[in-house]
């Protein structure tokens, strides 16, 4: 199969805005933008960047926003002006923001006032020339906007004081340009997004994702799901942050090209507010990951929602446990399709076809995607053997921004990308992810994969979630340690170890178990094993 990948995101977006002009594109906090309105506002933002700043095509613009209507306006406006979008996590510390702004060489920043204080504290140490500040309800009608913004700032005190040397309000920027935006000559090979890796395994690096990479993954995903995604008919629930590549691709490319509608959830950690937002909404498509599904299913109001319109749930970002799958299916009666991807692959590599879901696997490679597994000597392994998964396809990144050595470590001359994940490719072509290569535990020469142990522990009725790491045993080997969040304070280490022994070989059973009230997670809810391991070593 050969889909037509040689287009830019700007072309795709413009075509959708014309074709689906009167359809809703994004909704948030009771306010919606149609494709025509998104076209108009993103054009105004592009005109501001072109006429009122010193930015030129190819310059980087950091966007530090949660899931609010300003996000698609800003990113599509920036892309139309020929800029490179640098997605920036609103939860970042000043140190992390400074690293990303300096590493990317960003010349502008779009930031929400609520979280602007951190960026303001380091902005003079970066190359940022212009900061566009938005308040939460800036794209709502005047009265509602004024009320919400005043309450957020002065009543709830959710906007700490800050100041930037070159600062403009988002709405003022939208009205600043004297003329319409001017289309920019773009190539599919131009960088569209600098997407920084999560940094869960070291210093965050910027993956250079081209227009072709992102358009390819959009088309690959939609081709795989063509019997499910109905143009201009689907309503997606969007709780995962759009600044994360998984959510970005689903809601800002895959949904947009089909003229579908995404309901943005600004703060998915506030489960009661999240549930209230989707009550009575006939959503057809739900995007999430294991920890979010578990949190929602513990909420009684969520369990009482009407799921009759739900046609599909997509899971990615971390391993989906068998217990979570079982409970989600029982509750929603809708299929759940687990997929697999990475920042460096724009991100989707594989997913389960809706008519042939194999639980415990991440499905089949997307169209035009090749996969193989290799050993430590880079020798390709036969079907059924575990090795490092390698991927080749049009969605594989151009490389890491200004890091040729790091790029060469993972991307060879033939275009094969080393994922760092241990996988098995089955006889039927389905892929089973065993674990992260770096997370594998060595117990006296025996390999233990945390995912397997976590899956067993999570199946205990009193366990909410679990994370497993290897810790030094003082003799050059490792022992298995589990960090567990439980719903029953009476659960003991002995009882949980006994439960694990019923399923696991002795050397896989956690030698140590530590109960925690919560586990550290990334911005999308992926458990940070490395942080747990580091905390344990420091003790």
N, C-alpha and C positions, 0 to 999 in steps of 0.2 A: 504494500500500500504506500502511496505517496500523496499526502495531503499538501495543500498549497500554503507553505509556511512563509513564503517571501513577501510578507506584508509588515507594516508597522502597527503598533498598538494604536497610534493616532488615527490611522486609516480605519481600523476596525471600530474604534470608538465613534468616529464621525459618521460612519455608515449606520451604526446602530441608532444614533441620535436621530437620524433622518427616518429610518425605517420604523422605529418604535416611538416616535415623538410624543404621543399622548399617553404612553404607558408609564407606570411608576418604575423608577430605577432604584431608588433608595428611600427608606423611611427611618426616622429616628425620633423618639420622644414625641410621638403624635404628629410629626410634620413629614411630608413627603416631597421628593423632587422627581418630576417626570424626566424622561430622557431629553425633552426639549429644554426644560429648565436647567438641567445639568450641562447641556450643550452651551446654553447662554452664559451661565455663571463661570464655567471653566474657560470659555472664550474671554470673558472679562479678566480673569486671573492671568491668562496667558498674555493679554494685552498689557496688563500692569507690569509683568516681568519684562516684557520687551521694550516698553516705552518709558518706564519710571525707575528702572534699576540699571545697573551696569552689567547685569548677567547676559551672557552670550550662549548660543547653542553649545551643548557639551558641558556647560558648567553644572556643578552639583548643587541641588537644593534639598536640604534635610526637612523631612516632614515628621513632626513629633506630635501625633494626634491619636486619641482613642477612636472608637467607632462612632463618629458623628458625621453629619452631612458634609461638613467642611472637608473631610478627608478626600472623597472622590473629586470634589471641585478642585482641590489643590493639586492632586496628582495628575489628573487629566489636563489641567491648565498648564502645569509644568511640562508635561510631555508634549503638548501642543506647541509650547515655546521652544522645544528642542532641548530642554534641560534633562539632566539625569536625576531621577528621584532617589534619595537616600532615606529609606524607611528607618525611623528612629523610635525606639521603645520609650513611651512616656514614663515608664517606671525606672529608667536609668538614673544612676547616681551622677553627680557632677563629673566625677572621674571618668565614667563610662561615656558620657556625652562628649566630653572633651576629646577622648580617644577617637570616637567615631567622626566627629566634625573635622578633626585635624587629619585623620587618616584618609578621609574622603576628599578633603580640601573643599568642603562645602562653602559656598559664598552667601547662601541665604538659608534661613530657618523659618519654618511655619510651626508655631507652637501654641498649645492651649494655655490660657492664662493660669488655670488651676495648677499647672505643673511647671510654669515658666521659671520659677525661682532657681531651680537647679541649673538650667542653662544660663540664666543671667549671671550666676556666680562665676562662670568660667568663660563667658563669651569673648572677653577681651584677650584671651589666650588662644583664640582661634582665628581663622581667616574669614569668618562670617562678616559680611558687610551690611546685610539687611535682615531684619527680623520682622516677620508678620505675625502679630498676636491675635488670636481669636478667642472669643468667649463662648461658653457652652451653647447658647441658643442664638447665635448670630444669624442663622439662616431661617429662623422662625419669623412669623409676622410681627410687626412692630410692638404691639401691646404685650403679646406673649413673650417676645424676646426681652423686652425691658423688664418684665416681671421676673422671669427666670434668672436673668443675669444679675439683677439686683439682689434677689434672694440668695443666690449662690455666693455672691461676693460679700454682701453686708450682713445677711442674717445667719447663713450657715458658716460664714467665715472660711470658705473653701479656696480662697485665692490669696495666698501669702504675698506680701509686698515684693515687687521686683522692678527692675528698670534695665533697659537696653540702650546703648548709645544711638543706634539707628533703628527706630521702632515705628511701626505703622499698624493701625487696626485693620483686621481682615476686611471688614466691610468698606472701610475707606479705600483700601487697595483695589477692591472690586469696582469702585467708581472713579478711580484716578486717571485712567487712560483716556486720551482724547479721541483715539481712533480704534477701530476693530483690530483684533490680533491678525498678524500676518503669517500665513502658513510657512513652515520651515522645511527645506529640503532634508529629508531623512532617509537613511538606508536601513533595511532590516538587520544589518550587522552592527548598527550603532548600539551603544549601551543605553538601555532604557532605565534600568534600576540597579543600584548598588545595594545588594541585600546582604547584610552582615550576618554571618553565622552566629548561632546562639551563644557561642563562647563557653558551652558546657564542658568542652575538652581543651580549653586554652584561650589565648587572646583572640577576640573576634576578628575575622577577616571579611573583607567585602567581596562577595561573589559578583562578578560582572555578568549580569543577565541582559542579553540583547533583546531588541524587539522581536527578532526571529525566535529566540529561545522561548519567550513568553507567549507569542502567537502560536508557536508549535505546540506547547503544552496545553494551551487552551483548546486547540483543534483536536489534539490526541485524546484529551479527556472527554470532549463532547462527542467524538466519534465512538468511543467506548460506551458512552451513556446515551447514545442517540435514541434508544427505545424508552428512555426514562425522562430525559430533559425535553419538555415540550416548549417550543418558543412562545414567549409572551404569556405563559400560563403558570409558571412556577413562582411560589413565594418561599424564599430561603430565609431561615433563621440564621443570623450571623453573630454568634457570641464570641467567636475567636477573633483576635485583633487583626484588622486589615493590614497592619504594618508587618505581619508575619506572612511569609510567602505562601503558606498553605491556604489561608483565608483570602489573601490578595488574589491568587489565581482563580479560586472558585467564585468569589463575589465581584471582583473588578475586571475579570477577563471572561471566564467561562459563562457567567450569568449575563454579563453585558452584551456579548456578541449574540446571545439568543433573545435579548430584550426582556429578561426576567427581572424579578423584583427582590431585593434583599432588605430584610428588617434588621437594622443595626442595633446591637446591644452594647451600650457604652461601658458597662461594668458588670461582666458576667459573674464576678465574685459575690455580688449582692444577689444571692439566689432568690429571695422573696421578691425583689423588684424585677428581676429577670422573668420570673414566672408570671407576675402580674402583667408585664408587657405583652406576653404572648397568649394570655387568657382570651378566649373568644376569637383568636386570629386563625384563619384556615390555612395554616402553613403546610406546605407539601414536601419540603426538603429541609433536613436538619443537619447541620455540620458541627461536629464536636470531637472529643477525644475521651479516653477512658476516665480520667479523673473528673471531668465535667459531667459525664453521664452518671457516675456514682453520686456526685453531689446533688444532682437534680432528682434522682430517684429516692433520695432520703427526704425530699420535701413533699409533704402530703398534698399540697395544692397542685404541684406538678403532676402527681400521680392521678389527680382527678381531672386533668385536662382532656379535651376532646382531640383524640389523635386520628380521627376518621379520615382526615384529608391527607395525612402524612403518607407519602409514597416511598420515601427512601431516607435513610440516615447514613451519612458518610463519616467514617472514623479514620483519623490519621494522627501523626505527630508523636505517638508513642504506642506501645503494644496494647492491643485490646484483649482483656482477659476473658476467659471462657465464662466466668461467673457474671461479669458485666453484660456480655452478649446475651446470655440466657435471660437475665432479668429485664433488659431493654426490650427484647423480643416479646416477652410475656406482657409487658406493660403497653407497648405501642402497637403491637401486631404488624409492624412495618419492618421490612428487611433492613439489615445493617451491613454495609459493605466496607470492609477494611481495606485501606490502601497503604502505599509506602512511597516515600519520597524524601528528598533532601533539599536544603537551600540551593545547593549547587546544580540541581536538576529541575529547577523552575516550578514546582518541586516534584510533580508526580512521575514516578517510574512505573508503578503497577497498581492495579486495583482489582477487586472481585467483580466480575460481570454480574449484573443483577439477577440474571437467569441461571447462574451457576456459581453461587457463593460457596466457597470452601472455608468454613470457620477454622481459625488457626493458621491461615495463610494470608498473604497480602495480595493474592490474586495473580493475574497474568500481566506480563509487560504490556504497556500501552502500544498502540500501532507505531510502527517504525522505531521501536525501542529494542535493543539487543541487551541481553544479560548473560553473564557467565560467572562462575566462581573459580577462584585461584587459590593455590597454597602459598606458603611463605616465600617460595622461590619463583612466584609468578607463573607457575605451571597451571594450565586450565585443568580443572578436576571433572571427572565424569558425573553424570546425572545421579542425584541421590547422596552425594558426598558434601559435607559442610566445608565451606571455604569463604574467603572474602568476596563479597558481591561486587562485580564491576558492571558498569552501565555505559552504553554508547547510544546516542540518539540526538535528534535536533534540539532537545531541551537541555542538553548538558552545557553548563556555563562556558563562557569565553576563557575564564581563568579568575584568579584572585587579583584584586586591584593592587597594582604596584608590588606584587609579591611573586616574581617569576620562580623563585626557588620552591615556595610552597605549592605553586601551581604544578611544577614539574614532579613533585612528590605524589600527586594524586591523578594527574592527567597525562597520558602518554601520547606519542606522536600519531597513533592510530585512532585517537579520540576516545579511548577507554578511560572512564573515571572510576577510581577506587573509592568505594563508599565508606570503608571502615566498619562495615557491618558483616557479621558472619551469617551466611544464608545457605539454604539447601534448595536447589532447583529440582522439583519432582519430575517424574517420568511424564506427567501430563502437562508440564510447563509451569504449573503454579509454583510460586516462590514462598518459602517459609523462612522468616527472619528468626535466626537463633538468638542473636544478641549483638551488642556493640563489641567490636574486637577489643577495644581498650577496657571494656568492663568485664571481660572474661576473668574468672577466678581460677587460680592454679592451686589446687589442694593436693600437695604431695605428688604432683605430676598428672593428676586427674583434672580435666577441664569441667568447670561448673559455670553454666550460663545463668545469670541473675533472673532473666525473664521466666525461665522454667520454675525456679524456686518461688518467685513472686506470684506466679499464677496459682501455684498450690496453696500458698499462704492466704491469698485473696479469696480462695474458695471456702475458707472457714467462715461460718455464718456471723462470727463476731468481729471479723477483720474488715475495716473500711478500705484501707490501702496498705501496701507494703513495698519496701525498697530493700534490695539485697546488694551488699558490696563485699569485697574481699579485704581483709585486714591482715597485716603481718603477724605471723605466729612466733616470731623471734628466732626461728630456725631456718629462715630462707624460703619458707613456703607461706601459704595463706590459709586463713580459716574463713568460713562463711558467717557473715553477720547480717541480721535482718533488723530493719527499723520498721515498726508496726504502729499503725493508728487503729485503735479498737473502739468499738461501740459499747463494749462491756468491760468495765474496770476490774471485774472479778477474773477475767481471763489471765491465766498464768503462763509463764515461760514454759514450764514443764508440759502443760496441756497443749500448747501450740506446737512444741517440738514433737510430742507424741502424735499429734495430728499429721504433721509433715512426714513422719517416719512411715505412715501408712502408704504413702505414694512415692517417696523419694528414696534413692539409694543412700546409705548411711553417710557417705562423704558429702552429699549435697544438702543434708539437713543442717539448718543453721546451728552453729556451735554457740553463737551468742544471739540473743534477741533483746532489743531495747524498745520499750514502748514510748511513743511520742504523741503529743497532742496534735501535731501536724508535721508534714514533711516539706522541705524546701522545694520550690518549683520554679520553672522558667515562666516567662510571660504568658505562654499558652497552656501552662499546667503540666508540663513534662517534669517528672520528678528528677531532681539534681542529685544523682548518685555520687558524683565527684565531690560535691559539697559535704555530703554525709561522710564520705571516706576521709576527707581532709579534717573534718571536725573530730573524727574518731582518732586520727593519728596525733592530733594536737593534745589530746587528753593526757 
